[in-house]
Amino acid sequence: MLDQEFPDDVMKLRPRKLRLGRDVERLLEGVCGAEEDSGRSRDSQALRPTADSANAIRCAACGQIEYFTREHCRCGHYLVGQIEDEYFAYERGLAEAHEHLSTEAERKLKPVRLATLAGLPFIVWPFLHALLYGATGSLTIWLWMLPGVAIYGLFGLIQAKIDAKRNASAQELQAATFEQFLIDRAPVTST
């Protein structure tokens, strides 16, 4: 093929201009080094994510925005350590929030548990009466139990409502993974 002679027209052919997109062209210029743009500095051509990107992290050392998959920033700062520190702070925050909710729930449940003692005579007295006097079938004995059952039911619902927030917080703490941290730290963009 090298031995063939080509017409003069072939030597004058130029490649077609293909427009790929601004980011792709900047990436290709940075990798291939286009001749016509050699005057611009390499740092201005380098691709960086935008600040509101889910894949972005701001370097604590220089303040530049980098992809969080990079190990080191362009200034040399260790980004993986920075992300790990953010994750540990996220975990600590979840643990502290759960601890706060647990102490608040215990503080709220203490009077509720004491108030349930008010229903104890209504439950115990009919059983003692039936046991001591042998009258298990009378309706009045079972009617005496209704206020006790109502009191225990009401305070059981109050305790379930208070425990629901604490249990949800405990599940969130147990399900906290690095992937969940990345989802939570991603900025919410309005569409």
Salt bridges, closest charged atoms under 4 A:
ASP23 OD1 - ARG26 NH2 3.74
GLU25 OE1 - ARG19 NH1 2.93
GLU29 OE1 - ARG40 NH2 3.32
ASP37 OD2 - ARG40 NH2 3.21
GLU66 OE2 - ARG48 NH1 2.58
GLU66 OE1 - ARG70 NE 3.66
GLU66 OE2 - ARG74 NH1 3.63
GLU86 OE1 - ARG185 NE 3.45
GLU104 OE1 - ARG107 NH2 2.71
GLU106 OE1 - ARG113 NH1 3.33
GLU106 OE2 - ARG166 NH1 2.82
ASP163 OD1 - ARG166 NH2 2.45
